[in-house]
Amino acid sequence: MHRITLIKGNNKYTIDINNIKFVVGDNEATKFEIYQLLKSTFSKLVNSDYAIEFGGKHAAFFDDKPFDSKIWRFYEITPFLILKVI
């Protein structure tokens, strides 16, 4: 089992996975924030000066090591069954 840790400001999300993970539930705001953190990590977006200064800095770790986007891929399947590779 592997662990993904997502950090944005004071919020920290830890997700344990084997091969695939579905995030379900009624807390849409939390799910959307997890999605945005994963997407920004794989899009190679860096923290802006504004984000660093006002606590919006984000980071993502896989088994307590920073994500390496050369090794990992992010696949998004939309409700219309369109596959997007980021």
mmCIF file as gemmi writes it, N, C-alpha and C atoms, coordinates in Angstrom:
data_model
loop_
_atom_site.group_PDB
_atom_site.id
_atom_site.type_symbol
_atom_site.label_atom_id
_atom_site.label_alt_id
_atom_site.label_comp_id
_atom_site.label_asym_id
_atom_site.label_entity_id
_atom_site.label_seq_id
_atom_site.pdbx_PDB_ins_code
_atom_site.Cartn_x
_atom_site.Cartn_y
_atom_site.Cartn_z
_atom_site.occupancy
_atom_site.B_iso_or_equiv
_atom_site.pdbx_formal_charge
_atom_site.auth_seq_id
_atom_site.auth_asym_id
_atom_site.pdbx_PDB_model_num
ATOM 1 N N . MET Axp A 1 ? 0.838 -1.168 0 1 0 ? 1 A 1
ATOM 2 C CA . MET Axp A 1 ? 0 0 0 1 0 ? 1 A 1
ATOM 3 C C . MET Axp A 1 ? 0.892 1.243 0 1 0 ? 1 A 1
ATOM 4 N N . HIS Axp A 2 ? 0.462 2.244 -0.731 1 0 ? 2 A 1
ATOM 5 C CA . HIS Axp A 2 ? 1.207 3.494 -0.851 1 0 ? 2 A 1
ATOM 6 C C . HIS Axp A 2 ? 0.406 4.626 -0.225 1 0 ? 2 A 1
ATOM 7 N N . ARG Axp A 3 ? 1.091 5.735 0.049 1 0 ? 3 A 1
ATOM 8 C CA . ARG Axp A 3 ? 0.445 6.877 0.685 1 0 ? 3 A 1
ATOM 9 C C . ARG Axp A 3 ? 0.747 8.14 -0.115 1 0 ? 3 A 1
ATOM 10 N N . ILE Axp A 4 ? -0.305 8.87 -0.464 1 0 ? 4 A 1
ATOM 11 C CA . ILE Axp A 4 ? -0.184 10.181 -1.091 1 0 ? 4 A 1
ATOM 12 C C . ILE Axp A 4 ? -0.537 11.22 -0.04 1 0 ? 4 A 1
ATOM 13 N N . THR Axp A 5 ? 0.33 12.206 0.125 1 0 ? 5 A 1
ATOM 14 C CA . THR Axp A 5 ? 0.086 13.292 1.06 1 0 ? 5 A 1
ATOM 15 C C . THR Axp A 5 ? 0.033 14.597 0.284 1 0 ? 5 A 1
ATOM 16 N N . LEU Axp A 6 ? -1.061 15.325 0.431 1 0 ? 6 A 1
ATOM 17 C CA . LEU Axp A 6 ? -1.251 16.608 -0.24 1 0 ? 6 A 1
ATOM 18 C C . LEU Axp A 6 ? -1.351 17.691 0.827 1 0 ? 6 A 1
ATOM 19 N N . ILE Axp A 7 ? -0.596 18.769 0.643 1 0 ? 7 A 1
ATOM 20 C CA . ILE Axp A 7 ? -0.583 19.853 1.611 1 0 ? 7 A 1
ATOM 21 C C . ILE Axp A 7 ? -0.847 21.166 0.885 1 0 ? 7 A 1
ATOM 22 N N . LYS Axp A 8 ? -1.777 21.941 1.416 1 0 ? 8 A 1
ATOM 23 C CA . LYS Axp A 8 ? -2.014 23.291 0.917 1 0 ? 8 A 1
ATOM 24 C C . LYS Axp A 8 ? -2.287 24.177 2.112 1 0 ? 8 A 1
ATOM 25 N N . GLY Axp A 9 ? -1.359 25.084 2.395 1 0 ? 9 A 1
ATOM 26 C CA . GLY Axp A 9 ? -1.495 25.942 3.564 1 0 ? 9 A 1
ATOM 27 C C . GLY Axp A 9 ? -1.512 25.118 4.832 1 0 ? 9 A 1
ATOM 28 N N . ASN Axp A 10 ? -2.583 25.237 5.612 1 0 ? 10 A 1
ATOM 29 C CA . ASN Axp A 10 ? -2.723 24.473 6.851 1 0 ? 10 A 1
ATOM 30 C C . ASN Axp A 10 ? -3.47 23.165 6.654 1 0 ? 10 A 1
ATOM 31 N N . ASN Axp A 11 ? -4.008 22.917 5.46 1 0 ? 11 A 1
ATOM 32 C CA . ASN Axp A 11 ? -4.76 21.697 5.182 1 0 ? 11 A 1
ATOM 33 C C . ASN Axp A 11 ? -3.82 20.593 4.716 1 0 ? 11 A 1
ATOM 34 N N . LYS Axp A 12 ? -4.017 19.399 5.271 1 0 ? 12 A 1
ATOM 35 C CA . LYS Axp A 12 ? -3.21 18.247 4.888 1 0 ? 12 A 1
ATOM 36 C C . LYS Axp A 12 ? -4.148 17.072 4.644 1 0 ? 12 A 1
ATOM 37 N N . TYR Axp A 13 ? -4.008 16.453 3.479 1 0 ? 13 A 1
ATOM 38 C CA . TYR Axp A 13 ? -4.823 15.301 3.103 1 0 ? 13 A 1
ATOM 39 C C . TYR Axp A 13 ? -3.903 14.113 2.893 1 0 ? 13 A 1
ATOM 40 N N . THR Axp A 14 ? -4.221 12.993 3.523 1 0 ? 14 A 1
ATOM 41 C CA . THR Axp A 14 ? -3.444 11.769 3.371 1 0 ? 14 A 1
ATOM 42 C C . THR Axp A 14 ? -4.36 10.702 2.793 1 0 ? 14 A 1
ATOM 43 N N . ILE Axp A 15 ? -3.937 10.1 1.679 1 0 ? 15 A 1
ATOM 44 C CA . ILE Axp A 15 ? -4.744 9.107 0.984 1 0 ? 15 A 1
ATOM 45 C C . ILE Axp A 15 ? -3.903 7.845 0.829 1 0 ? 15 A 1
ATOM 46 N N . ASP Axp A 16 ? -4.429 6.717 1.303 1 0 ? 16 A 1
ATOM 47 C CA . ASP Axp A 16 ? -3.763 5.425 1.13 1 0 ? 16 A 1
ATOM 48 C C . ASP Axp A 16 ? -4.353 4.729 -0.089 1 0 ? 16 A 1
ATOM 49 N N . ILE Axp A 17 ? -3.476 4.208 -0.967 1 0 ? 17 A 1
ATOM 50 C CA . ILE Axp A 17 ? -3.947 3.562 -2.199 1 0 ? 17 A 1
ATOM 51 C C . ILE Axp A 17 ? -3.16 2.285 -2.474 1 0 ? 17 A 1
ATOM 52 N N . ASN Axp A 18 ? -3.764 1.386 -3.246 1 0 ? 18 A 1
ATOM 53 C CA . ASN Axp A 18 ? -3.063 0.241 -3.797 1 0 ? 18 A 1
ATOM 54 C C . ASN Axp A 18 ? -2.766 0.521 -5.263 1 0 ? 18 A 1
ATOM 55 N N . ASN Axp A 19 ? -3.765 0.4 -6.129 1 0 ? 19 A 1
ATOM 56 C CA . ASN Axp A 19 ? -3.584 0.65 -7.557 1 0 ? 19 A 1
ATOM 57 C C . ASN Axp A 19 ? -4.386 1.84 -8.037 1 0 ? 19 A 1
ATOM 58 N N . ILE Axp A 20 ? -5.608 1.949 -7.555 1 0 ? 20 A 1
ATOM 59 C CA . ILE Axp A 20 ? -6.518 2.98 -8.022 1 0 ? 20 A 1
ATOM 60 C C . ILE Axp A 20 ? -7.318 3.473 -6.815 1 0 ? 20 A 1
ATOM 61 N N . LYS Axp A 21 ? -7.719 4.743 -6.86 1 0 ? 21 A 1
ATOM 62 C CA . LYS Axp A 21 ? -8.47 5.303 -5.736 1 0 ? 21 A 1
ATOM 63 C C . LYS Axp A 21 ? -9.629 6.126 -6.271 1 0 ? 21 A 1
ATOM 64 N N . PHE Axp A 22 ? -10.815 5.85 -5.762 1 0 ? 22 A 1
ATOM 65 C CA . PHE Axp A 22 ? -11.994 6.641 -6.059 1 0 ? 22 A 1
ATOM 66 C C . PHE Axp A 22 ? -12.297 7.474 -4.821 1 0 ? 22 A 1
ATOM 67 N N . VAL Axp A 23 ? -12.492 8.756 -5.012 1 0 ? 23 A 1
ATOM 68 C CA . VAL Axp A 23 ? -12.829 9.644 -3.899 1 0 ? 23 A 1
ATOM 69 C C . VAL Axp A 23 ? -14.311 9.948 -4.009 1 0 ? 23 A 1
ATOM 70 N N . VAL Axp A 24 ? -15.097 9.423 -3.06 1 0 ? 24 A 1
ATOM 71 C CA . VAL Axp A 24 ? -16.541 9.613 -3.073 1 0 ? 24 A 1
ATOM 72 C C . VAL Axp A 24 ? -16.965 10.235 -1.747 1 0 ? 24 A 1
ATOM 73 N N . GLY Axp A 25 ? -18.109 10.857 -1.758 1 0 ? 25 A 1
ATOM 74 C CA . GLY Axp A 25 ? -18.641 11.461 -0.545 1 0 ? 25 A 1
ATOM 75 C C . GLY Axp A 25 ? -19.431 12.705 -0.874 1 0 ? 25 A 1
ATOM 76 N N . ASP Axp A 26 ? -19.979 13.324 0.17 1 0 ? 26 A 1
ATOM 77 C CA . ASP Axp A 26 ? -20.822 14.49 -0.061 1 0 ? 26 A 1
ATOM 78 C C . ASP Axp A 26 ? -20.106 15.811 0.185 1 0 ? 26 A 1
ATOM 79 N N . ASN Axp A 27 ? -18.836 15.796 0.53 1 0 ? 27 A 1
ATOM 80 C CA . ASN Axp A 27 ? -18.095 17.025 0.766 1 0 ? 27 A 1
ATOM 81 C C . ASN Axp A 27 ? -17.418 17.465 -0.533 1 0 ? 27 A 1
ATOM 82 N N . GLU Axp A 28 ? -18.187 18.17 -1.354 1 0 ? 28 A 1
ATOM 83 C CA . GLU Axp A 28 ? -17.71 18.572 -2.68 1 0 ? 28 A 1
ATOM 84 C C . GLU Axp A 28 ? -16.508 19.511 -2.61 1 0 ? 28 A 1
ATOM 85 N N . ALA Axp A 29 ? -16.474 20.404 -1.632 1 0 ? 29 A 1
ATOM 86 C CA . ALA Axp A 29 ? -15.377 21.372 -1.531 1 0 ? 29 A 1
ATOM 87 C C . ALA Axp A 29 ? -14.047 20.657 -1.267 1 0 ? 29 A 1
ATOM 88 N N . THR Axp A 30 ? -14.049 19.676 -0.387 1 0 ? 30 A 1
ATOM 89 C CA . THR Axp A 30 ? -12.823 18.926 -0.085 1 0 ? 30 A 1
ATOM 90 C C . THR Axp A 30 ? -12.377 18.109 -1.283 1 0 ? 30 A 1
ATOM 91 N N . LYS Axp A 31 ? -13.306 17.438 -1.938 1 0 ? 31 A 1
ATOM 92 C CA . LYS Axp A 31 ? -12.954 16.646 -3.122 1 0 ? 31 A 1
ATOM 93 C C . LYS Axp A 31 ? -12.386 17.528 -4.221 1 0 ? 31 A 1
ATOM 94 N N . PHE Axp A 32 ? -12.975 18.709 -4.415 1 0 ? 32 A 1
ATOM 95 C CA . PHE Axp A 32 ? -12.488 19.609 -5.446 1 0 ? 32 A 1
ATOM 96 C C . PHE Axp A 32 ? -11.093 20.126 -5.102 1 0 ? 32 A 1
ATOM 97 N N . GLU Axp A 33 ? -10.829 20.399 -3.826 1 0 ? 33 A 1
ATOM 98 C CA . GLU Axp A 33 ? -9.494 20.858 -3.425 1 0 ? 33 A 1
ATOM 99 C C . GLU Axp A 33 ? -8.448 19.758 -3.632 1 0 ? 33 A 1
ATOM 100 N N . ILE Axp A 34 ? -8.805 18.511 -3.321 1 0 ? 34 A 1
ATOM 101 C CA . ILE Axp A 34 ? -7.887 17.389 -3.575 1 0 ? 34 A 1
ATOM 102 C C . ILE Axp A 34 ? -7.609 17.276 -5.067 1 0 ? 34 A 1
ATOM 103 N N . TYR Axp A 35 ? -8.649 17.388 -5.872 1 0 ? 35 A 1
ATOM 104 C CA . TYR Axp A 35 ? -8.499 17.334 -7.334 1 0 ? 35 A 1
ATOM 105 C C . TYR Axp A 35 ? -7.579 18.445 -7.829 1 0 ? 35 A 1
ATOM 106 N N . GLN Axp A 36 ? -7.804 19.682 -7.354 1 0 ? 36 A 1
ATOM 107 C CA . GLN Axp A 36 ? -6.981 20.819 -7.784 1 0 ? 36 A 1
ATOM 108 C C . GLN Axp A 36 ? -5.518 20.628 -7.37 1 0 ? 36 A 1
ATOM 109 N N . LEU Axp A 37 ? -5.284 20.107 -6.168 1 0 ? 37 A 1
ATOM 110 C CA . LEU Axp A 37 ? -3.908 19.875 -5.715 1 0 ? 37 A 1
ATOM 111 C C . LEU Axp A 37 ? -3.208 18.831 -6.577 1 0 ? 37 A 1
ATOM 112 N N . LEU Axp A 38 ? -3.902 17.739 -6.886 1 0 ? 38 A 1
ATOM 113 C CA . LEU Axp A 38 ? -3.309 16.709 -7.75 1 0 ? 38 A 1
ATOM 114 C C . LEU Axp A 38 ? -3.047 17.258 -9.15 1 0 ? 38 A 1
ATOM 115 N N . LYS Axp A 39 ? -4.01 17.969 -9.697 1 0 ? 39 A 1
ATOM 116 C CA . LYS Axp A 39 ? -3.866 18.513 -11.049 1 0 ? 39 A 1
ATOM 117 C C . LYS Axp A 39 ? -2.727 19.519 -11.12 1 0 ? 39 A 1
ATOM 118 N N . SER Axp A 40 ? -2.609 20.396 -10.127 1 0 ? 40 A 1
ATOM 119 C CA . SER Axp A 40 ? -1.523 21.38 -10.143 1 0 ? 40 A 1
ATOM 120 C C . SER Axp A 40 ? -0.168 20.719 -9.964 1 0 ? 40 A 1
ATOM 121 N N . THR Axp A 41 ? -0.123 19.63 -9.208 1 0 ? 41 A 1
ATOM 122 C CA . THR Axp A 41 ? 1.138 18.902 -9.038 1 0 ? 41 A 1
ATOM 123 C C . THR Axp A 41 ? 1.601 18.309 -10.356 1 0 ? 41 A 1
ATOM 124 N N . PHE Axp A 42 ? 0.697 17.667 -11.072 1 0 ? 42 A 1
ATOM 125 C CA . PHE Axp A 42 ? 1.076 17.027 -12.33 1 0 ? 42 A 1
ATOM 126 C C . PHE Axp A 42 ? 1.198 18.012 -13.474 1 0 ? 42 A 1
ATOM 127 N N . SER Axp A 43 ? 0.635 19.202 -13.345 1 0 ? 43 A 1
ATOM 128 C CA . SER Axp A 43 ? 0.787 20.228 -14.375 1 0 ? 43 A 1
ATOM 129 C C . SER Axp A 43 ? 2.072 21.024 -14.194 1 0 ? 43 A 1
ATOM 130 N N . LYS Axp A 44 ? 2.821 20.675 -13.166 1 0 ? 44 A 1
ATOM 131 C CA . LYS Axp A 44 ? 4.106 21.315 -12.855 1 0 ? 44 A 1
ATOM 132 C C . LYS Axp A 44 ? 3.939 22.801 -12.54 1 0 ? 44 A 1
ATOM 133 N N . LEU Axp A 45 ? 2.813 23.157 -11.93 1 0 ? 45 A 1
ATOM 134 C CA . LEU Axp A 45 ? 2.62 24.536 -11.507 1 0 ? 45 A 1
ATOM 135 C C . LEU Axp A 45 ? 3.434 24.786 -10.244 1 0 ? 45 A 1
ATOM 136 N N . VAL Axp A 46 ? 4.119 25.903 -10.211 1 0 ? 46 A 1
ATOM 137 C CA . VAL Axp A 46 ? 4.926 26.242 -9.044 1 0 ? 46 A 1
ATOM 138 C C . VAL Axp A 46 ? 4.151 27.227 -8.168 1 0 ? 46 A 1
ATOM 139 N N . ASN Axp A 47 ? 4.543 27.287 -6.923 1 0 ? 47 A 1
ATOM 140 C CA . ASN Axp A 47 ? 3.911 28.219 -5.999 1 0 ? 47 A 1
ATOM 141 C C . ASN Axp A 47 ? 4.296 29.649 -6.371 1 0 ? 47 A 1
ATOM 142 N N . SER Axp A 48 ? 3.298 30.519 -6.438 1 0 ? 48 A 1
ATOM 143 C CA . SER Axp A 48 ? 3.567 31.921 -6.734 1 0 ? 48 A 1
ATOM 144 C C . SER Axp A 48 ? 4.035 32.625 -5.464 1 0 ? 48 A 1
ATOM 145 N N . ASP Axp A 49 ? 4.589 33.815 -5.623 1 0 ? 49 A 1
ATOM 146 C CA . ASP Axp A 49 ? 5 34.597 -4.466 1 0 ? 49 A 1
ATOM 147 C C . ASP Axp A 49 ? 3.798 34.919 -3.58 1 0 ? 49 A 1
ATOM 148 N N . TYR Axp A 50 ? 2.665 35.185 -4.202 1 0 ? 50 A 1
ATOM 149 C CA . TYR Axp A 50 ? 1.44 35.477 -3.447 1 0 ? 50 A 1
ATOM 150 C C . TYR Axp A 50 ? 1.027 34.269 -2.607 1 0 ? 50 A 1
ATOM 151 N N . ALA Axp A 51 ? 1.06 33.077 -3.213 1 0 ? 51 A 1
ATOM 152 C CA . ALA Axp A 51 ? 0.665 31.862 -2.494 1 0 ? 51 A 1
ATOM 153 C C . ALA Axp A 51 ? 1.595 31.581 -1.326 1 0 ? 51 A 1
ATOM 154 N N . ILE Axp A 52 ? 2.881 31.792 -1.529 1 0 ? 52 A 1
ATOM 155 C CA . ILE Axp A 52 ? 3.843 31.558 -0.451 1 0 ? 52 A 1
ATOM 156 C C . ILE Axp A 52 ? 3.613 32.544 0.689 1 0 ? 52 A 1
ATOM 157 N N . GLU Axp A 53 ? 3.367 33.8 0.343 1 0 ? 53 A 1
ATOM 158 C CA . GLU Axp A 53 ? 3.211 34.836 1.368 1 0 ? 53 A 1
ATOM 159 C C . GLU Axp A 53 ? 1.915 34.691 2.165 1 0 ? 53 A 1
ATOM 160 N N . PHE Axp A 54 ? 0.832 34.267 1.505 1 0 ? 54 A 1
ATOM 161 C CA . PHE Axp A 54 ? -0.463 34.22 2.181 1 0 ? 54 A 1
ATOM 162 C C . PHE Axp A 54 ? -0.918 32.796 2.515 1 0 ? 54 A 1
ATOM 163 N N . GLY Axp A 55 ? -0.027 31.847 2.601 1 0 ? 55 A 1
ATOM 164 C CA . GLY Axp A 55 ? -0.357 30.512 3.094 1 0 ? 55 A 1
ATOM 165 C C . GLY Axp A 55 ? -1.017 29.589 2.109 1 0 ? 55 A 1
ATOM 166 N N . GLY Axp A 56 ? -0.975 29.866 0.826 1 0 ? 56 A 1
ATOM 167 C CA . GLY Axp A 56 ? -1.58 28.99 -0.167 1 0 ? 56 A 1
ATOM 168 C C . GLY Axp A 56 ? -0.588 28.052 -0.809 1 0 ? 56 A 1
ATOM 169 N N . LYS Axp A 57 ? 0.6 27.944 -0.245 1 0 ? 57 A 1
ATOM 170 C CA . LYS Axp A 57 ? 1.65 27.096 -0.802 1 0 ? 57 A 1
ATOM 171 C C . LYS Axp A 57 ? 1.193 25.636 -0.801 1 0 ? 57 A 1
ATOM 172 N N . HIS Axp A 58 ? 1.453 24.929 -1.908 1 0 ? 58 A 1
ATOM 173 C CA . HIS Axp A 58 ? 1.035 23.539 -1.988 1 0 ? 58 A 1
ATOM 174 C C . HIS Axp A 58 ? 2.239 22.615 -2.201 1 0 ? 58 A 1
ATOM 175 N N . ALA Axp A 59 ? 2.058 21.378 -1.778 1 0 ? 59 A 1
ATOM 176 C CA . ALA Axp A 59 ? 3.091 20.35 -1.95 1 0 ? 59 A 1
ATOM 177 C C . ALA Axp A 59 ? 2.4 18.991 -2.015 1 0 ? 59 A 1
ATOM 178 N N . ALA Axp A 60 ? 3.029 18.047 -2.702 1 0 ? 60 A 1
ATOM 179 C CA . ALA Axp A 60 ? 2.493 16.697 -2.808 1 0 ? 60 A 1
ATOM 180 C C . ALA Axp A 60 ? 3.633 15.693 -2.632 1 0 ? 60 A 1
ATOM 181 N N . PHE Axp A 61 ? 3.342 14.637 -1.883 1 0 ? 61 A 1
ATOM 182 C CA . PHE Axp A 61 ? 4.352 13.627 -1.591 1 0 ? 61 A 1
ATOM 183 C C . PHE Axp A 61 ? 3.789 12.238 -1.841 1 0 ? 61 A 1
ATOM 184 N N . PHE Axp A 62 ? 4.626 11.349 -2.325 1 0 ? 62 A 1
ATOM 185 C CA . PHE Axp A 62 ? 4.278 9.952 -2.525 1 0 ? 62 A 1
ATOM 186 C C . PHE Axp A 62 ? 5.216 9.132 -1.657 1 0 ? 62 A 1
ATOM 187 N N . ASP Axp A 63 ? 4.672 8.441 -0.675 1 0 ? 63 A 1
ATOM 188 C CA . ASP Axp A 63 ? 5.467 7.696 0.308 1 0 ? 63 A 1
ATOM 189 C C . ASP Axp A 63 ? 6.539 8.586 0.936 1 0 ? 63 A 1
ATOM 190 N N . ASP Axp A 64 ? 6.136 9.782 1.329 1 0 ? 64 A 1
ATOM 191 C CA . ASP Axp A 64 ? 6.99 10.763 2.01 1 0 ? 64 A 1
ATOM 192 C C . ASP Axp A 64 ? 8.144 11.286 1.155 1 0 ? 64 A 1
ATOM 193 N N . LYS Axp A 65 ? 8.054 11.129 -0.159 1 0 ? 65 A 1
ATOM 194 C CA . LYS Axp A 65 ? 9.03 11.702 -1.086 1 0 ? 65 A 1
ATOM 195 C C . LYS Axp A 65 ? 8.273 12.617 -2.048 1 0 ? 65 A 1
ATOM 196 N N . PRO Axp A 66 ? 8.865 13.733 -2.461 1 0 ? 66 A 1
ATOM 197 C CA . PRO Axp A 66 ? 8.168 14.613 -3.416 1 0 ? 66 A 1
ATOM 198 C C . PRO Axp A 66 ? 7.809 13.873 -4.705 1 0 ? 66 A 1
ATOM 199 N N . PHE Axp A 67 ? 6.645 14.22 -5.278 1 0 ? 67 A 1
ATOM 200 C CA . PHE Axp A 67 ? 6.223 13.609 -6.539 1 0 ? 67 A 1
ATOM 201 C C . PHE Axp A 67 ? 7.25 13.882 -7.63 1 0 ? 67 A 1
ATOM 202 N N . ASP Axp A 68 ? 7.514 12.881 -8.447 1 0 ? 68 A 1
ATOM 203 C CA . ASP Axp A 68 ? 8.356 13.044 -9.624 1 0 ? 68 A 1
ATOM 204 C C . ASP Axp A 68 ? 7.453 12.862 -10.833 1 0 ? 68 A 1
ATOM 205 N N . SER Axp A 69 ? 7.133 13.95 -11.515 1 0 ? 69 A 1
ATOM 206 C CA . SER Axp A 69 ? 6.185 13.878 -12.627 1 0 ? 69 A 1
ATOM 207 C C . SER Axp A 69 ? 6.748 13.143 -13.84 1 0 ? 69 A 1
ATOM 208 N N . LYS Axp A 70 ? 8.034 12.812 -13.822 1 0 ? 70 A 1
ATOM 209 C CA . LYS Axp A 70 ? 8.603 12.008 -14.905 1 0 ? 70 A 1
ATOM 210 C C . LYS Axp A 70 ? 8.211 10.543 -14.755 1 0 ? 70 A 1
ATOM 211 N N . ILE Axp A 71 ? 7.918 10.116 -13.535 1 0 ? 71 A 1
ATOM 212 C CA . ILE Axp A 71 ? 7.576 8.715 -13.268 1 0 ? 71 A 1
ATOM 213 C C . ILE Axp A 71 ? 6.069 8.505 -13.245 1 0 ? 71 A 1
ATOM 214 N N . TRP Axp A 72 ? 5.321 9.438 -12.63 1 0 ? 72 A 1
ATOM 215 C CA . TRP Axp A 72 ? 3.892 9.276 -12.405 1 0 ? 72 A 1
ATOM 216 C C . TRP Axp A 72 ? 3.072 10.035 -13.43 1 0 ? 72 A 1
ATOM 217 N N . ARG Axp A 73 ? 1.897 9.506 -13.741 1 0 ? 73 A 1
ATOM 218 C CA . ARG Axp A 73 ? 0.955 10.134 -14.669 1 0 ? 73 A 1
ATOM 219 C C . ARG Axp A 73 ? -0.376 10.341 -13.961 1 0 ? 73 A 1
ATOM 220 N N . PHE Axp A 74 ? -1.085 11.378 -14.375 1 0 ? 74 A 1
ATOM 221 C CA . PHE Axp A 74 ? -2.404 11.696 -13.828 1 0 ? 74 A 1
ATOM 222 C C . PHE Axp A 74 ? -3.411 11.507 -14.948 1 0 ? 74 A 1
ATOM 223 N N . TYR Axp A 75 ? -4.337 10.556 -14.78 1 0 ? 75 A 1
ATOM 224 C CA . TYR Axp A 75 ? -5.386 10.305 -15.761 1 0 ? 75 A 1
ATOM 225 C C . TYR Axp A 75 ? -6.704 10.792 -15.194 1 0 ? 75 A 1
ATOM 226 N N . GLU Axp A 76 ? -7.385 11.596 -15.971 1 0 ? 76 A 1
ATOM 227 C CA . GLU Axp A 76 ? -8.675 12.126 -15.559 1 0 ? 76 A 1
ATOM 228 C C . GLU Axp A 76 ? -9.737 11.606 -16.512 1 0 ? 76 A 1
ATOM 229 N N . ILE Axp A 77 ? -10.782 11.02 -15.949 1 0 ? 77 A 1
ATOM 230 C CA . ILE Axp A 77 ? -11.903 10.545 -16.751 1 0 ? 77 A 1
ATOM 231 C C . ILE Axp A 77 ? -13.092 11.434 -16.422 1 0 ? 77 A 1
ATOM 232 N N . THR Axp A 78 ? -13.578 12.155 -17.409 1 0 ? 78 A 1
ATOM 233 C CA . THR Axp A 78 ? -14.674 13.085 -17.199 1 0 ? 78 A 1
ATOM 234 C C . THR Axp A 78 ? -16.01 12.316 -17.167 1 0 ? 78 A 1
ATOM 235 N N . PRO Axp A 79 ? -17.091 12.972 -16.739 1 0 ? 79 A 1
ATOM 236 C CA . PRO Axp A 79 ? -18.401 12.294 -16.731 1 0 ? 79 A 1
ATOM 237 C C . PRO Axp A 79 ? -18.852 11.848 -18.114 1 0 ? 79 A 1
ATOM 238 N N . PHE Axp A 80 ? -18.263 12.421 -19.162 1 0 ? 80 A 1
ATOM 239 C CA . PHE Axp A 80 ? -18.626 12.045 -20.522 1 0 ? 80 A 1
ATOM 240 C C . PHE Axp A 80 ? -17.691 10.964 -21.059 1 0 ? 80 A 1
ATOM 241 N N . LEU Axp A 81 ? -16.927 10.315 -20.163 1 0 ? 81 A 1
ATOM 242 C CA . LEU Axp A 81 ? -15.993 9.223 -20.474 1 0 ? 81 A 1
ATOM 243 C C . LEU Axp A 81 ? -14.927 9.648 -21.469 1 0 ? 81 A 1
ATOM 244 N N . ILE Axp A 82 ? -14.422 10.858 -21.307 1 0 ? 82 A 1
ATOM 245 C CA . ILE Axp A 82 ? -13.322 11.354 -22.109 1 0 ? 82 A 1
ATOM 246 C C . ILE Axp A 82 ? -12.067 11.247 -21.255 1 0 ? 82 A 1
ATOM 247 N N . LEU Axp A 83 ? -11.061 10.592 -21.761 1 0 ? 83 A 1
ATOM 248 C CA . LEU Axp A 83 ? -9.824 10.394 -21.029 1 0 ? 83 A 1
ATOM 249 C C . LEU Axp A 83 ? -8.86 11.537 -21.308 1 0 ? 83 A 1
ATOM 250 N N . LYS Axp A 84 ? -8.401 12.2 -20.241 1 0 ? 84 A 1
ATOM 251 C CA . LYS Axp A 84 ? -7.418 13.285 -20.374 1 0 ? 84 A 1
ATOM 252 C C . LYS Axp A 84 ? -6.155 12.874 -19.631 1 0 ? 84 A 1
ATOM 253 N N . VAL Axp A 85 ? -5.04 12.979 -20.308 1 0 ? 85 A 1
ATOM 254 C CA . VAL Axp A 85 ? -3.747 12.694 -19.688 1 0 ? 85 A 1
ATOM 255 C C . VAL Axp A 85 ? -3.05 14.005 -19.416 1 0 ? 85 A 1
ATOM 256 N N . ILE Axp A 86 ? -2.729 14.234 -18.147 1 0 ? 86 A 1
ATOM 257 C CA . ILE Axp A 86 ? -2.079 15.486 -17.775 1 0 ? 86 A 1
ATOM 258 C C . ILE Axp A 86 ? -0.636 15.186 -17.438 1 0 ? 86 A 1
